Amino acid sequence: MDEKEILEMLKEARNQSWLPLDFWVDLTEGLDHRAIAILCGRSAIFPKYMNSKGKP
C-alpha cells in the first residue's frame, strides 16, 4: 500500500465521519497500513460532532 492509497482512505474516512482530514492524519500517524485501514473502515462510528471540551 502506498502513500496515495493511504491518502484516499483518509479522505474517505473524512467524508464518512465529517471530521477534518487533519484529525485523521494525526490519529493515524505512525500506524502501519493495516491499522490505518481498520480505523478508516470504521470511520462511520465516530461521533459526527466532536469538540475538545467534551460537550455535545
RAJOKA-V709665 format. One record per residue. N is the residue number from 0. RES is the residue in one small letter. PHI is phi in degrees with one decimal (NA if undefined). D_FIRST is the distance of its C-alpha to the first C-alpha in Angstrom with 1 decimal. Layout:
# RAJOKA-V709665
N_RES_PHI_D_FIRST, N_RES_PHI_D_FIRST
This chain:
# RAJOKA-V709665
0_m_NA_0.0, 1_d_-103.0_3.8, 2_e_-62.0_6.9, 3_k_-64.3_8.2, 4_e_-66.2_6.2, 5_i_-63.6_7.2, 6_l_-59.6_10.5, 7_e_-63.2_11.1, 8_m_-63.2_10.8, 9_l_-65.0_13.2, 10_k_-65.7_15.4, 11_e_-66.3_15.8, 12_a_-61.6_16.7, 13_r_-59.7_19.1, 14_n_-65.5_20.7, 15_q_-74.6_21.1, 16_s_-100.4_22.6, 17_w_67.3_24.4, 18_l_-91.4_23.4, 19_p_-65.6_22.5, 20_l_-59.5_19.1, 21_d_-58.2_20.4, 22_f_-58.7_20.9, 23_w_-67.8_17.3, 24_v_-63.9_16.1, 25_d_-64.5_18.8, 26_l_-62.2_18.2, 27_t_-98.3_14.6, 28_e_-58.4_15.2, 29_g_85.1_14.7, 30_l_-84.7_12.9, 31_d_-77.0_10.0, 32_h_-59.4_6.9, 33_r_-65.7_9.2, 34_a_-65.1_12.1, 35_i_-62.0_10.8, 36_a_-62.0_10.1, 37_i_-65.5_13.6, 38_l_-61.1_15.3, 39_c_-65.8_14.2, 40_g_-67.2_15.1, 41_r_-108.9_18.5, 42_s_-60.8_19.1, 43_a_-66.5_22.2, 44_i_-85.0_24.0, 45_f_-70.8_24.2, 46_p_-57.3_27.7, 47_k_-71.2_28.1, 48_y_-126.3_30.4, 49_m_-114.5_29.8, 50_n_-141.2_31.7, 51_s_-73.7_32.2, 52_k_-90.1_35.7, 53_g_78.3_34.9, 54_k_-90.7_37.4, 55_p_-69.5_36.8
